[in-house]
Amino acid sequence: MSEKAELEKEFAAYSDNDTARIDSMAELLPLMKMAANAHTDNIYAIEDYMKRAGMLSYDIMAFKSSLGIPEELDDVE
């Protein structure tokens, strides 16, 4: 393997610490938080609808666990 190829391989190993990549991920963070909160709100809206429609007569925690929703689900701060 040539020295250039070896250096490129070594450089690729450090790509997780690339500041440009980290900055682009940081820019997406507010959008990701909004999306997470929207999904959380949708879960609560469906839960409320099912309660009011009489479709959720058993334990809410059992309902959430049957769907794989964690007990500590809350909005992302």
Secondary structure by P-SEA (a helix, b strand, c coil): ccaaaaaaaaaaaaccccaaaaaaaaaaaaaaaaaaaaaaaaaaaaaaaaaaaccccccaaaaaaaacccccccccc
